[in-house]
Structure formats: C-alpha cells, structure tokens
Amino acid sequence: MSAHFSRLSKSLARQGVHVDYTHGVYRLSRADASASVLLPATLPLEQKAVKQLLDFAAVRSADGAHAVCKACATPDFHPGSVVPVGTVVATASDFVIPASIGTDINCGMRLITTGLTLAAFRQIEPQLQAYLTRTLLQNGRDVPLHTQSYRALFDDGPLAFIDSLHAGGLWSQVDAQRLADELGACIGLDSFQAGSRCAPDALVGAREVIRDPCLGTPGGGNHFVEFQCVDAVLDRHAAYAAGLRADDVVLMIHSGSRDLGFYVGQRWMDRARAAWPAGLKHPDSGLYGLAGALAQEYLTAMGTAARYAWANRLVLAELVRQALAAVAGVTASRLVVDVPHNVVLQEHGWNVHRKGATPAHDGDLALIPGSMGDASYLALGLGQSDWLWSCSHGAGRRMRRQDVRRMRQPESDGSWRCVTLREERRIEEAPQAYKPIGPVIDAQEQAGLIRPVARLRPLLTFKA
C-alpha cells in the first residue's frame, strides 16, 4: 500500500467512506451509496470527485421509491461542477437525474476521414488553416436554415432534417445522400425522443429563415476541431473496416448542444428542484431525481437538445469538407463514427446516465481523445456490463483551469499547434492540464472495456 493511498483512505474514512483498491479498481462505499472507479495506481484519485460520485450514487426520489441501481467511473474520472466527469450511473427506466447531464447535452465526438495523406495535408496546411480560421473562429460561415428544418429535426428526426434542407449557403455544396447514408454511424442517435415544443421559439417560431449564431460552432472549454494523423494501426481488420490506414489525415470534432443545451438543461434542473415536495428536506448534494411522467418529459426535452448537438457536429464537419474542396479539390471524405458522451440512453431496461463517458457496446466504435499535445484513440467497445457498457470520453483533466492559468504560458514543442482567438483557451487546455492518455487506454483495455483500433496524433487544433 502506497503512502498516498494510506493517507487517502484515512482521510476518506473520517468522512465515513471506506476505500478498497484491488487490480486497478477503487471500490468506494459509505452508509447510503457505493461505486467503483477504474483508475491506474499512477493516476490520482481526488477526494472531491469521490464525494461527488457517492452523492450521485445516493440520489433517490422524494418518496424513496426510486434510486440509483449502479454507479461507476472510468479512468478520466475527475471533479465536475456537481457531478464528476467520467461517471456512469444506471437507474430504472422511469427515473432520471437531470443535473447528471447538466447543460452540455450530447456533448460528443465525430471522426471523419479527409481523403488526405500526411504529406498532402502538409502541402495545403497554410491555406487550409487560413480558410478555417475565418470559417470556424471569425464567423465566416453561411448556414441558413428554414424553421421547418428545425421542426423536422425535432419532430420527425435526423433523416427528415436532411430531406428538408434547401439550397443556399453551406447547403448548396452538401451531398444530402451522403449525410443520410452516414446516419447509421451515429451512436445512439436513433434512440433520442424529441419535440419542437421543447425548443426555444427562436428556432421554431414564425420566422422563415434563421441564421443561428450557435450552429456550426465548437463552443468553449475543451471543445475543439482537430486534424489528426493515423499514427499507428493497432487492429488491422477493424481499422480497415473503418477506412483508416497509417498516415491518413482525419478530422475529430468535439462539440455539444450550445445554447439549446443550456436552455433545456437549466430549465429541467430548476424543474427537478421545484418538483421536490414542500416541507421535505432537500438533498445536501443538490441532485434531484424525476420519476414517472416528468422523467419521460425530461427525456424528450433532452433528446431535442441531443438532436441539435448532432446537427451542430454535422455542420462543423460539412464546413471542413467545404474547406477541403475549396482549398485542395478533395471530396473523398466519410464519417467513421459520431458518439455521445453526455446523455441518458435507455439500455438493457435502465436509464444509463453518462457524464463524460462514452457508450462502448460490443462492436461499437468509440473515440477517446488525449489532449492537443497527446494522442487520441479510436477503439472498439467490448460490451463490459460491469462498467455499464461504457468507456472514458478522454484522458481527463488533472489540473483545474484556475491552476493552469497561474502557470507560465505553455510553449509548444512543435508536436502540437493550436489556432485560437482567445489566448486563455491555449493556456487552459495546455497538454499538461490533462492526464497522459496511455495509462487511461491501457487500464480500459486490461479491464475488457475496449480494444484499441488506431492511435491518432494531433496536427492542428482549432479552439473557439
């Protein structure tokens, strides 16, 4: 037993938490809850994250009839604002916890091929960087949408949204059939319930054409648009099926539901609190569950924001495809996978809440980024039920943004390049703010959560 683990155990014991560590797994328990955390001994277990996880695992409905069934966390486990990142919790199919998802609903990843090799990318990189700086960071995009397209997205689904697109702006160059064909590579998308009644009037009101200021934007924080190179093929057959070869350049997009997610998430966190019976002591954690009809209404509202997040990633990908065509005449691009990591999905009779965790069902592809100075991985899920069919959504932060800001401005060693109009993004998201990706991947491979398919090296990152 290390000195760190001994001190940690004693400190947590004073808070009524028992800790056991065996074969890379922390088993945590206190009087009202228990949970497991998959974490290599080389990576720190943070007390704040432990408390948040057990608080999450202890959530019950006001009448005590509903409770969390199982709680666990993946190796990117670290504290969040209310719920720790890297957490997976299962509840009954008629019980949800809106604060577990928060406002960044269906924050997720999209990976597309570009049709370029590394050598070809280097030849056009300056022109491509200039083009995308205008498009992604300087509001140089033109993405008009009719109100009926938003209604189609929310009321009828992604295919109806694609069918409703009219020529003009970005859409005049989009291959709608390709978008339709790529729907099958979007994990969980077909399970979201939605409705335009849950969306703000700004998107579904009476106006005919809308130029949404959020659509086609990555957002702040750890969101990004990044060109990467296939650095190593680790599973030849799976990589071939995904259309990847060594030295291929790919694009990874990390973004969410932007203002619509905030609109839905905040309203439903407030509603969950308001639904708590008057006179009954409120939970100290500030986490409230919803049961029955209210739970179903939340899932519909959440699904509305989730569909928007998918459309946002789609638009970002199409903007890059447009840039590739304009700069280099390259049009041979395909979607590898689009994965969510901040949603509730109904699986195996449960509502599986994933806060910064990715579905990893048997045979499904998953994306696990490191940082803009470390590798990312494409992996195959192995359907490990002990970890609720999930894997990590990244390496996970090891330093708070406030702490990183106090450091000396990070200097790139030449292995990473970040284009941003806000210098604080480069500082807050510096590679040293994140855990090393290697141990995170190794732990999940050894525990049977995933099988790595390809390692991707960052080339050029855009941050808003």
Residue pairs with C-beta under 8 A, 6 or more apart in sequence:
2 41
4 44
5 19
5 21
5 41
8 19
8 45
8 47
9 19
11 47
12 18
12 19
12 28
12 47
12 50
13 19
15 30
15 51
16 30
16 31
17 28
17 29
17 30
17 50
17 51
17 54
18 28
18 29
18 30
19 26
19 27
19 28
19 50
20 26
20 27
21 27
21 41
24 38
24 39
24 40
24 41
24 443
24 446
24 447
25 36
25 37
25 38
25 39
25 447
26 36
26 37
26 39
26 45
27 34
27 36
28 34
28 35
28 36
28 37
28 50
28 53
28 54
29 35
30 54
32 54
32 58
33 54
33 55
33 57
33 58
33 68
33 71
34 54
34 57
34 71
35 53
35 54
35 56
35 57
35 71
35 72
35 73
36 71
36 72
36 73
36 386
37 45
37 50
37 53
37 72
37 73
37 77
38 72
38 73
38 74
38 75
38 387
38 443
38 444
38 447
38 449
39 45
39 73
39 75
39 77
39 443
40 75
40 439
40 440
40 442
40 443
42 439
43 75
43 398
43 435
43 439
43 440
44 398
45 77
46 78
46 79
48 79
48 84
49 73
49 77
49 78
49 79
49 80
49 84
52 79
52 80
52 82
52 83
52 84
52 87
53 71
53 73
53 77
53 84
53 87
54 71
55 284
55 285
55 287
56 68
56 71
56 83
56 84
56 87
56 89
56 97
56 100
56 285
56 287
57 68
57 71
57 89
58 68
58 285
59 67
59 68
59 97
59 283
59 285
59 287
59 288
59 289
60 66
60 67
60 68
60 289
61 67
61 95
61 289
61 290
61 291
62 275
62 276
62 277
62 280
65 291
66 91
66 92
66 94
66 95
66 289
66 291
67 91
67 95
68 89
68 90
68 91
68 97
69 90
69 91
69 92
69 350
70 89
70 90
70 388
71 87
71 88
71 89
71 90
72 87
72 88
72 89
72 386
72 387
72 388
72 390
73 84
73 86
73 87
73 88
73 357
74 86
74 88
74 357
74 387
74 390
74 391
74 392
74 393
74 444
74 449
75 86
75 392
75 396
75 435
75 439
75 440
75 443
75 444
76 85
76 86
76 356
76 357
76 392
76 393
76 394
76 395
76 396
76 435
76 440
77 84
77 85
77 86
77 87
77 396
78 84
78 85
78 86
78 396
78 397
78 398
79 85
80 102
80 355
80 356
81 102
82 99
82 102
82 285
82 286
82 287
83 99
83 100
83 102
83 287
83 355
84 355
85 355
85 356
85 393
85 396
85 397
86 355
86 356
86 357
86 392
86 393
86 396
87 100
87 353
87 354
87 355
87 356
87 357
88 352
88 353
88 354
88 355
88 357
88 387
88 388
88 390
89 97
89 100
89 352
89 353
89 355
89 388
90 350
90 351
90 352
90 353
90 388
91 97
91 289
91 350
91 351
91 353
92 350
92 351
93 346
93 349
93 350
93 351
94 291
94 292
94 295
94 296
95 289
95 290
95 291
95 295
95 351
96 289
96 290
96 295
96 298
96 299
96 344
96 351
96 353
97 272
97 287
97 288
97 289
97 290
97 353
98 265
98 268
98 269
98 271
98 272
98 288
98 290
98 298
98 302
99 269
99 272
99 286
99 287
99 288
100 287
100 344
100 353
100 355
101 265
101 302
101 342
101 343
101 344
101 353
101 355
102 265
102 269
102 342
102 355
103 261
103 262
103 264
103 265
103 266
104 256
104 257
104 261
104 265
104 342
105 256
105 257
105 261
105 264
105 265
105 302
105 305
105 306
105 309
105 342
105 343
106 192
106 256
106 257
106 261
106 305
106 306
106 307
106 308
106 309
106 310
106 340
106 342
106 343
107 223
107 254
107 255
107 256
107 257
107 261
107 309
107 340
107 341
107 342
108 254
108 255
108 256
108 309
108 310
108 313
108 338
108 339
108 340
108 341
108 342
109 252
109 253
109 254
109 337
109 338
109 339
109 341
109 358
109 367
109 369
109 393
110 252
110 253
110 313
110 314
110 316
110 317
110 335
110 337
110 338
110 339
111 250
111 251
111 252
111 253
111 335
111 336
111 337
111 338
111 367
111 378
112 250
112 251
112 253
112 317
112 320
112 321
112 333
112 334
112 335
112 336
113 243
113 244
113 248
113 250
113 251
113 332
113 333
113 334
113 336
114 121
114 227
114 248
114 249
114 250
114 251
114 320
114 324
114 330
114 333
115 324
115 330
115 331
115 332
115 333
116 124
116 248
116 249
116 324
116 328
116 330
117 247
117 248
117 249
118 229
118 247
118 248
118 249
118 459
119 247
120 249
120 328
121 128
121 227
121 229
121 249
121 459
124 327
124 328
125 459
125 460
127 327
128 323
128 324
128 327
128 328
129 419
129 460
131 323
131 326
131 327
132 225
132 319
132 320
132 323
132 419
132 462
133 419
133 462
134 140
135 141
135 319
135 322
135 323
136 217
136 218
136 225
136 316
136 319
136 462
136 464
137 419
137 420
137 421
137 462
137 464
138 421
139 213
141 169
141 170
141 216
141 319
142 168
142 169
142 170
142 211
143 169
143 170
143 171
143 211
143 212
143 215
143 216
143 315
143 319
144 166
144 168
144 169
144 171
144 209
144 210
144 211
145 165
145 209
145 210
145 211
145 212
145 215
146 164
146 166
146 208
146 209
146 210
147 203
147 204
147 205
147 206
147 207
147 208
147 209
147 210
148 164
149 161
149 164
149 165
149 166
150 196
150 199
150 203
150 204
150 210
151 196
151 204
152 160
152 161
152 163
152 164
153 160
153 161
153 194
153 307
153 308
153 311
154 194
154 195
154 196
154 198
154 199
154 204
154 304
154 307
154 308
155 194
155 195
155 196
157 190
157 194
157 307
158 183
158 186
158 189
158 307
158 310
158 311
159 180
159 183
161 307
161 311
162 176
162 179
162 180
162 183
163 176
163 180
165 171
165 174
165 176
170 216
170 315
170 318
170 319
170 322
173 318
173 322
173 325
174 318
178 334
179 314
182 334
182 335
183 189
183 190
185 335
185 336
185 337
185 338
185 365
186 310
186 335
186 337
186 338
187 337
187 338
187 339
187 340
187 359
187 364
187 365
188 339
188 340
188 343
188 345
188 359
189 306
189 307
189 310
189 338
191 345
191 346
192 302
192 303
192 306
192 307
192 343
193 299
193 300
193 303
194 300
194 303
194 304
194 306
194 307
195 300
195 301
195 304
196 204
196 304
198 264
198 300
198 301
198 304
198 305
199 260
199 263
199 304
199 308
200 260
200 263
202 210
202 212
203 210
203 212
203 260
214 258
214 259
214 260
214 312
215 258
215 311
215 312
215 315
216 312
216 315
216 316
216 319
217 255
217 258
217 312
217 316
217 464
218 224
218 225
218 253
218 254
218 255
218 316
218 462
218 463
218 464
219 255
219 256
219 258
219 464
220 425
220 464
222 254
222 394
222 397
222 429
223 254
223 255
223 256
223 463
223 464
224 252
224 253
224 254
224 372
224 429
224 461
224 462
224 463
225 251
225 252
225 253
225 254
225 255
225 316
225 320
225 461
225 462
226 251
226 252
226 253
226 254
226 369
226 372
226 458
226 459
226 460
226 461
226 462
227 249
227 250
227 251
227 458
227 459
227 460
227 461
228 249
228 250
228 251
228 252
228 376
228 456
228 457
228 458
228 459
229 247
229 248
229 249
229 250
229 456
229 457
229 459
230 239
230 244
230 245
230 246
230 247
230 248
230 249
230 250
230 454
230 455
230 456
231 246
231 375
231 454
231 455
231 456
231 457
232 246
232 454
232 455
233 239
233 244
233 245
233 246
233 453
233 454
234 452
234 453
234 454
234 455
235 380
235 451
235 452
235 453
235 454
238 380
238 451
238 453
239 245
239 378
239 453
239 454
242 336
242 337
242 365
242 378
242 453
242 454
243 334
243 336
244 250
244 336
244 378
244 453
244 454
249 459
250 336
250 456
251 317
251 320
252 367
252 369
252 376
252 456
253 313
253 316
253 317
254 369
255 309
255 312
255 313
255 316
256 309
256 312
256 342
257 264
257 305
257 306
257 308
257 309
257 312
258 308
258 309
258 312
260 304
260 305
260 308
261 305
261 308
261 309
263 305
264 301
264 302
264 304
264 305
265 302
265 305
267 301
268 290
268 298
268 301
268 302
269 288
271 290
271 294
271 298
272 288
272 289
272 290
272 294
272 298
273 282
273 286
273 288
275 288
275 290
275 294
276 282
276 288
282 288
290 298
295 351
299 344
299 346
299 351
302 343
302 344
306 340
306 343
309 340
310 338
313 338
317 335
321 331
321 333
324 330
324 331
324 333
325 331
336 365
336 378
337 364
337 365
337 366
337 367
337 378
339 358
339 359
339 365
339 366
339 367
340 354
340 358
340 359
341 354
341 356
341 357
341 358
341 393
342 354
342 355
342 356
343 354
344 351
344 352
344 353
344 354
345 351
345 352
345 354
345 359
346 352
347 359
347 361
347 389
348 385
348 389
352 388
352 389
352 390
354 390
354 393
356 392
356 393
356 394
356 396
357 390
357 391
357 392
357 393
358 366
358 367
358 368
358 390
358 391
358 392
358 393
359 366
359 381
359 389
359 390
360 366
360 379
360 381
360 382
360 383
360 384
360 387
360 389
360 390
360 391
360 449
360 450
361 381
361 383
361 389
362 381
362 382
362 383
363 380
363 381
363 383
364 380
364 381
365 378
365 379
365 380
365 381
365 453
366 378
366 379
366 380
366 381
366 391
366 450
367 376
367 377
367 378
367 379
368 376
368 377
368 379
368 391
368 392
368 393
368 394
368 395
368 437
368 440
368 441
368 450
369 376
369 377
369 394
369 395
369 437
370 376
370 377
370 394
370 395
370 434
370 436
370 437
370 440
371 395
371 429
371 430
371 431
371 433
371 434
371 437
371 458
372 416
372 418
372 429
372 431
372 458
372 461
372 463
373 412
373 413
373 415
373 416
373 430
373 431
373 458
374 395
374 431
374 434
374 436
374 437
374 458
375 437
375 438
375 455
375 456
375 457
375 458
376 437
376 455
376 456
376 458
377 437
377 441
377 452
377 453
377 454
377 455
377 456
378 452
378 453
378 454
378 456
379 391
379 441
379 444
379 450
379 451
379 452
379 453
380 450
380 451
380 453
381 389
381 391
381 449
381 450
382 448
382 449
382 450
382 451
383 389
384 447
384 448
384 449
387 447
387 449
390 449
391 444
391 449
391 450
392 440
392 444
394 434
394 437
394 440
395 434
395 435
395 436
395 437
395 440
396 434
396 435
396 440
397 433
397 434
397 435
398 433
398 434
398 435
399 432
399 433
401 428
401 433
404 427
404 428
404 430
404 432
404 433
405 424
405 427
405 428
407 427
407 430
407 432
409 423
409 426
409 427
410 426
410 427
410 430
410 431
410 432
412 418
415 457
415 458
416 431
416 458
416 461
417 459
417 460
417 461
418 425
418 426
418 429
418 461
418 462
418 463
419 460
419 461
419 462
419 463
420 426
420 462
420 463
420 464
421 464
422 463
422 464
425 463
425 464
426 463
429 463
441 450
441 452
444 450
445 451
445 452
